[in-house]
Amino acid sequence: MLEDAFLLRADHALAELFEVGAVLVIDGGVEEARGGVEIARLAAEMWRGDRTYLADPGRVLQVHDTALVLARGGINVVRRGEDGSWRYAISLLQFDATSR
């Protein structure tokens, strides 16, 4: 779903995929956003620079309501909320020259 929100450039939908107080870190900490409003702002900046994110997950490790998602372009920690929805708590995304 994170990939879909990036590809559709849906900042509101993207923000809803993150927990309250979640963190999104881009390119090894060059850019960082905390919380839905800042995450949506950072995503909009990325889109203006014609950058996007393709998940390409390689491995998912899950314990109860927490999962670690290892992907070619990032590492994510997601948690299942009381409503049963999975939301990102920590998202580290790395972009290479081909994603610009």
C-alpha positions in Angstrom: 0.0 0.0 0.0 2.9 2.4 0.6 4.1 1.8 -2.9 0.5 2.5 -4.3 0.3 5.8 -2.3 3.7 6.9 -3.7 2.8 5.9 -7.3 -0.6 7.7 -7.1 1.0 10.6 -5.3 -1.8 10.5 -2.7 -0.4 12.4 0.2 -3.5 12.0 2.4 -3.6 8.2 1.8 0.1 8.0 2.5 -0.2 9.8 5.8 -2.9 7.4 6.9 -0.6 4.4 6.4 1.6 5.6 9.3 1.0 5.5 13.0 0.7 8.7 15.0 4.2 9.7 15.7 5.7 7.4 13.1 9.0 8.3 11.4 9.9 8.3 7.7 13.6 8.6 6.9 14.8 9.1 3.3 18.3 8.4 1.9 20.1 7.4 5.1 18.8 10.3 7.2 19.3 13.1 4.7 15.5 13.8 5.1 13.3 12.9 8.0 9.6 13.4 8.8 7.6 12.5 12.0 3.9 12.2 12.0 1.3 12.2 9.2 1.5 15.9 8.4 5.3 16.0 8.0 5.3 12.6 6.2 2.8 14.0 3.6 4.9 17.1 3.2 8.1 15.1 2.7 6.3 12.9 0.2 5.1 16.0 -1.7 8.7 17.3 -1.9 9.8 13.9 -3.3 7.1 14.0 -5.9 8.1 17.5 -7.0 11.6 16.1 -7.5 10.0 13.3 -9.6 11.0 10.7 -7.1 8.9 7.6 -6.2 9.2 4.4 -4.3 8.9 0.8 -5.5 8.7 -1.7 -2.6 10.2 -4.9 -4.0 9.9 -6.7 -0.6 12.4 -9.4 -0.1 11.5 -10.7 3.3 8.9 -10.2 6.0 9.5 -11.3 9.6 6.5 -11.2 11.8 6.0 -11.6 15.5 2.4 -11.2 16.8 1.4 -7.6 15.8 4.8 -6.4 14.7 6.5 -7.0 11.4 9.9 -6.2 9.9 9.7 -5.7 6.1 13.1 -5.9 4.3 13.0 -4.6 0.7 15.4 -3.7 -2.0 14.8 0.0 -1.4 14.1 0.1 2.3 13.5 -1.3 5.8 10.1 -0.9 7.5 8.6 -1.7 10.9 4.8 -2.1 10.8 2.4 -2.8 13.6 -1.2 -4.0 13.5 -3.5 -1.7 15.3 -6.6 -2.5 17.4 -8.7 -2.1 14.3 -6.7 -4.8 12.5 -5.0 -2.5 10.1 -1.2 -2.5 9.6 0.5 0.8 9.8 4.1 1.9 9.5 5.9 2.9 12.7 9.4 3.3 11.1 10.1 3.5 7.4 13.7 3.9 6.1 13.7 4.4 2.3 16.8 4.5 0.2 16.6 5.8 -3.4 19.2 5.2 -6.1 19.7 7.0 -9.4 17.1 4.8 -11.2 14.3 5.9 -8.8 14.6 9.6 -9.7 
